[in-house]
Structures are given as C-alpha cells and as structure tokens.
Amino acid sequence: MSRTLNLLLLVLFPIAWFAPLLRAGLLPMFGLSEISVISGLQSLWESDVVLALLVTFCAIFAPLLKVLGRALRDFGLLDPRVEPALVVLGKLAMADIFLIALYVVIVKGVGLATVETAWGLYLFSACILMSLFLKSPQ
C-alpha cells in the first residue's frame, strides 16, 4: 500500500503544481486571479531570481526527489542509508507550504487585498504530508 501511495504522488504532485493555490485580488470588487505554484514561480523568476531558485527547489525538486528516492529505495534500487537525505528533502518541501501560509496571513492583515485559498493548496499540502508520513515497506 505504501509503495502504491508513493507512486500515486508522482501523478498528484504535477497536478498540484498547476492547480489553483490561491485566488488573490486588490479589492473585493475586482475579479480574483488564480495563483498556482507554476504561475507564482513564473512571476518570481521575473522579479527575484535567488528567491525563485529557492522556492523552485522547495516546491518542485525537493518533493519530487523525495518521492523518486523513496520509490527507488522501496524497490531495492537505492541504498537504505539515503533515508536521512530523504527526510531532509521532505522537510524542505514543507517550507513552501509555510511560505504560502505566511503570504496569506500578511496579505489578509494588510486589508487592501483579498486572498482566498483554493483546492490546489489542500492538494499540494496533502501530497507533501503524505510523502512525509509514508513509511517504506520493510
């Protein structure tokens, strides 16, 4: 079961990257634009390359490397001694969820903008949490 769920993450993560995380707008009377991991990264690459590199690693590469590493380890193709590295990758993936939550709190605190969470945030969070809690079959 653990192997199957881990392999399912290889399908769910890309869906979560393109799914709407947030709907944001300047004032409630104007339409809200949807923000996904990918659209957010595209905007970030235009304004701050260093932060874009960090967020790209935490949102895309860390979870994907963790799931792929876990799959390789589950099927005996990777040494079990890599487990500590996989744990670190899982924790780095959680950093992105923290950044999104921080953004929502800050924007709502200012009061001039409207931010609503969307279904993609829950999917992305669930994927990361599932990858953290999955145990490899022994």
Secondary structure, 3 states (H helix, E strand, C coil): CHHHHHHHHHHHHHHHHHCEEEEEECCCCCCCEEEEHHHHHHHHHHHCHHHHHHHHHHHHHHHHHHHHHHHHHHCCCCCHHHHHHHHHHHHHHHHHHHHHHHHHHHHHHHCCCEEEECHHHHHHHHHHHHHHHCCCCC
